[in-house]
Amino acid sequence: MSKVRIVTDSSAFLLPDILEKYDIAVIPHRIKVGGAIYEEEGGFSADDLFAKQQALQTNDINKLPKVLPADINTILDIYQDLGRETEQIMSIHMSSQLSGMWTEARRAAEMMKGRYTIRVIDSMSASYGQGLLVQMAAEAAEEGANVHEIARIVNGAVPHLYASFFAESLNYLERCTRISPSQSLLGSLLGIKAMLMMEEGHLIPLEKVQTREDVVEKLVDFVAEFATVEGLGVIQHQYEASAASLVERLEEVLPGLPIETIAYPPSLACHLGPDLLGVMVYEGTY
């Protein structure tokens, strides 16, 4: 039986050597800024996203950047190309609460039913967490697991992924969370940063802090609460000094654990906005 092939999307954080080693197929999101659409690939960064948004000179939440899934024909083409090598495909995507890619991949898989076995999984995560699931799937496929065995491994890991972010751009959060317009305005005036958690794929606002030092302390406390941590990533935008301090503190709390510094994907930046610091944790399945 041919090896299961792994597919993901451009939100996933995967090191180039992992992508190459396991020959993982990546479907790019499309990012809409104003009337223009850009593919989320190596040449389009979060900085590019915010620069183009700033050029529009608007804070209207209805005109903020949007994440669009790939066209379904693009997904079908990728599945068909892989289908020349295998009849089993595992497709792992950004949280369906943040992107339509999972929905479109499900549609494409349904259209190809009977020709291939395609399992489409909602990571309920993004970036680092999503990338960990993809790597787990690729490693299992390399060891000869079939698509259903891989699905059990990945689905078992999903509930053990956690993320916490502090974001300053509350107008972005007004659109994608339950922060009200009045809270957004007041928070912006006071310089308050919102703390968010990712729960079952949703971004949930929890509390607010006011200084960058407070942000680092809160994130260290968040990570320290886990009995075990098997994977840890730090993500930041325009928080370089705070991110360096956070990594230093986390290395003291979890000596010997590699800490990844993660590039900020535009597909996540569309939801959280600029000026951000956060951690993504995999506690392991014991």
matplotlib code that plots the C-alpha trace (Angstrom):
import matplotlib.pyplot as plt

x = [0.0, 1.3, 2.2, -0.4, 0.3, -0.1, -1.7, -2.0, -2.4, -0.2, -1.2, 0.8, 4.3, 6.6, 10.4, 11.6, 13.5, 10.3, 8.3, 11.1, 11.7, 8.0, 7.1, 4.1, 1.7, 0.8, -2.4, -2.0, -4.7, -5.7, -5.5, -7.9, -6.7, -8.9, -9.8, -6.6, -6.0, -2.6, -1.5, -0.1, 3.2, 6.8, 6.8, 3.8, 4.4, 2.4, 4.4, 3.3, -0.3, -0.3, 1.6, -1.1, -3.9, -2.4, -2.2, -6.0, -6.3, -9.3, -10.2, -13.6, -13.8, -15.7, -12.6, -10.0, -8.1, -9.8, -8.7, -10.0, -9.6, -8.1, -10.4, -11.9, -10.4, -6.9, -7.6, -9.0, -5.9, -3.6, -5.6, -5.6, -1.9, -1.3, -3.8, -1.3, 0.9, -1.5, -5.2, -4.9, -4.6, -4.7, -5.6, -5.1, -6.2, -6.4, -9.3, -12.6, -13.5, -10.7, -10.6, -12.8, -10.1, -11.3, -14.8, -13.5, -11.2, -14.2, -16.2, -13.3, -12.9, -16.6, -16.4, -13.6, -15.2, -14.9, -11.6, -9.5, -9.8, -9.3, -9.6, -10.0, -9.2, -10.0, -6.8, -8.8, -5.5, -3.2, 0.5, 2.6, -0.1, -1.4, 2.2, 2.8, -0.3, 1.0, 4.4, 2.8, 0.8, 3.8, 5.9, 3.1, 2.7, 6.5, 6.2, 3.5, 0.3, -2.8, -5.0, -7.5, -4.7, -3.2, -6.5, -6.7, -3.3, -4.1, -7.5, -6.1, -3.5, -5.9, -7.3, -3.8, -3.0, -3.3, -2.6, -2.6, -2.1, -1.9, -3.0, -3.1, -5.2, -8.6, -10.5, -9.3, -10.5, -13.9, -14.5, -13.4, -14.2, -16.9, -15.1, -17.8, -17.2, -17.3, -14.7, -12.6, -12.6, -12.0, -9.3, -7.5, -7.7, -6.3, -3.6, -5.0, -3.9, -6.4, -5.5, -7.0, -7.2, -7.9, -10.6, -12.1, -10.8, -12.4, -10.5, -11.9, -11.0, -10.3, -8.7, -6.7, -3.3, -1.6, 2.2, 4.5, 6.1, 2.7, 2.2, 5.5, 4.6, 1.1, 2.4, 5.1, 2.4, 0.2, 2.9, 4.0, 0.5, 1.0, 2.2, 4.0, 5.0, 6.3, 6.2, 6.3, 6.4, 6.6, 4.9, 5.3, 4.8, 6.6, 7.3, 11.0, 12.4, 9.5, 9.6, 13.4, 12.6, 9.7, 12.0, 14.6, 12.1, 10.5, 14.0, 14.3, 10.9, 11.4, 15.1, 16.1, 12.9, 13.4, 11.4, 10.5, 10.3, 7.4, 6.9, 3.5, 1.3, -0.9, -3.9, -3.6, -2.6, -6.0, -7.7, -5.3, -3.9, -0.4, 1.4, 1.1, 2.9, 1.8, 2.6, 1.4, 1.7, 1.5, 1.2, 1.6, -0.8, 1.0]
y = [0.0, 3.5, 5.8, 8.3, 11.8, 14.8, 18.1, 21.3, 25.0, 28.0, 28.9, 25.9, 26.6, 24.0, 24.2, 23.9, 20.6, 19.0, 20.1, 18.7, 15.5, 14.4, 16.1, 17.8, 19.6, 23.2, 24.9, 28.7, 30.9, 34.0, 37.3, 40.1, 43.6, 46.3, 45.3, 43.2, 39.5, 38.0, 34.5, 33.6, 32.3, 33.1, 36.4, 37.9, 38.6, 40.0, 43.2, 43.4, 42.8, 45.7, 48.0, 47.5, 47.9, 51.1, 52.5, 52.2, 54.7, 53.2, 51.6, 50.4, 46.8, 45.9, 46.9, 45.0, 42.2, 38.9, 35.3, 33.5, 29.8, 28.6, 28.1, 24.6, 23.8, 24.5, 22.0, 19.4, 19.8, 19.1, 16.1, 14.7, 15.2, 13.3, 10.7, 9.6, 8.3, 7.2, 6.5, 7.8, 11.5, 13.3, 17.0, 19.1, 22.7, 25.9, 26.2, 26.3, 29.2, 31.3, 30.1, 28.5, 26.2, 23.2, 23.6, 23.9, 20.9, 18.9, 19.8, 18.8, 15.5, 14.7, 15.4, 12.8, 10.2, 6.7, 7.5, 8.3, 8.1, 11.6, 12.5, 16.2, 17.4, 20.7, 21.4, 23.8, 25.7, 27.6, 28.2, 26.3, 24.0, 23.2, 22.5, 20.1, 18.0, 18.0, 16.8, 14.1, 12.9, 12.9, 10.9, 8.4, 8.1, 7.5, 4.6, 3.0, 4.0, 4.2, 7.2, 6.1, 5.4, 8.8, 10.4, 8.8, 10.1, 13.6, 13.8, 12.6, 15.4, 18.3, 18.7, 19.1, 22.2, 25.6, 29.2, 32.5, 35.9, 39.5, 41.8, 45.6, 46.2, 45.9, 46.9, 43.6, 41.7, 43.5, 41.8, 38.2, 38.0, 39.2, 42.5, 45.2, 48.5, 50.4, 48.1, 48.4, 52.2, 52.4, 49.9, 51.7, 55.0, 53.5, 51.4, 48.2, 44.9, 42.1, 38.5, 35.9, 32.1, 29.7, 27.3, 24.7, 26.9, 30.1, 33.2, 34.1, 37.3, 36.7, 39.7, 42.9, 44.1, 47.4, 47.1, 44.9, 43.6, 42.4, 40.6, 38.6, 37.7, 36.6, 34.4, 32.8, 32.0, 30.5, 28.1, 27.3, 26.0, 22.9, 19.7, 18.7, 20.7, 18.8, 21.6, 25.4, 28.3, 32.1, 34.3, 38.1, 41.2, 44.4, 42.9, 41.9, 42.9, 41.4, 38.2, 37.9, 38.4, 35.9, 33.2, 33.8, 33.4, 30.3, 28.7, 29.1, 27.5, 24.7, 24.0, 21.8, 22.3, 23.7, 26.9, 27.8, 31.4, 31.5, 33.7, 35.5, 34.1, 36.6, 34.2, 34.6, 38.3, 39.1, 38.1, 39.4, 42.5, 44.0, 44.4, 41.0, 38.6, 35.0, 31.4, 28.2, 25.0, 21.3, 19.6, 16.1, 13.1, 11.5]
z = [0.0, -0.9, 2.0, 3.2, 1.8, 4.1, 3.2, 5.2, 4.6, 4.8, 8.4, 9.7, 11.2, 9.7, 9.3, 5.7, 6.5, 7.8, 4.7, 2.5, 4.5, 4.4, 1.1, 2.8, 0.4, 1.5, 0.2, 0.4, 2.0, 0.2, 2.1, 1.1, 1.9, 0.5, -3.1, -3.6, -2.9, -2.0, -1.5, 1.9, 0.8, 1.6, -0.2, 1.7, 5.4, 8.3, 7.9, 4.3, 5.4, 8.0, 5.6, 2.9, 5.5, 6.8, 3.3, 3.1, 6.0, 7.6, 11.0, 9.8, 11.1, 8.0, 5.9, 7.9, 6.1, 5.7, 5.3, 2.3, 1.6, -1.6, -4.5, -4.4, -7.8, -6.4, -3.6, -6.0, -8.2, -5.2, -4.2, -7.7, -8.0, -4.8, -6.0, -8.7, -5.8, -3.2, -2.5, 1.1, 2.0, 5.4, 5.2, 8.4, 8.4, 10.4, 12.9, 11.0, 13.3, 11.8, 8.2, 5.5, 4.3, 6.3, 4.9, 1.3, 1.8, 3.1, 0.0, -2.2, -0.4, -0.7, -4.5, -4.8, -2.6, -4.1, -5.8, -2.8, 1.0, 2.2, 5.9, 6.6, 10.1, 11.9, 13.9, 16.1, 16.1, 13.8, 13.2, 15.7, 17.0, 13.6, 12.4, 15.3, 14.2, 10.7, 11.7, 13.9, 10.9, 8.6, 11.1, 11.5, 7.7, 7.3, 9.8, 7.7, 9.5, 7.4, 7.1, 9.9, 12.3, 11.6, 12.2, 15.6, 16.5, 15.4, 16.9, 20.2, 20.2, 19.3, 22.8, 24.2, 22.2, 23.9, 23.0, 24.8, 23.2, 24.2, 21.4, 21.3, 18.2, 19.8, 16.6, 15.1, 18.1, 18.0, 14.8, 15.7, 19.5, 21.9, 22.6, 22.2, 20.2, 23.5, 25.1, 22.0, 22.1, 25.8, 25.7, 22.8, 24.7, 27.9, 26.1, 27.4, 25.9, 25.7, 26.8, 24.6, 24.7, 21.9, 23.0, 20.6, 17.7, 19.0, 20.2, 23.6, 25.4, 29.1, 30.8, 30.2, 31.2, 30.7, 30.5, 28.4, 31.6, 32.8, 29.5, 29.9, 33.5, 32.5, 29.7, 31.9, 34.5, 31.8, 30.6, 34.2, 35.0, 32.8, 34.5, 31.3, 28.2, 25.2, 22.7, 23.0, 20.6, 21.0, 18.5, 18.3, 16.2, 17.2, 20.7, 20.0, 23.4, 25.3, 23.3, 24.1, 27.8, 27.6, 26.0, 28.7, 31.4, 29.8, 29.5, 33.3, 33.9, 31.4, 31.2, 28.2, 26.3, 22.8, 22.3, 18.8, 17.8, 15.3, 12.2, 12.4, 9.6, 7.8, 8.2, 12.0, 11.8, 10.1, 13.3, 16.0, 14.3, 14.8, 18.2, 19.6, 21.9, 22.6, 23.4, 21.9, 24.0, 23.4, 26.8, 25.3, 25.6, 28.6]

ax = plt.figure().add_subplot(projection="3d")
ax.plot(x, y, z, "-o")
ax.set_aspect("equal")
plt.show()
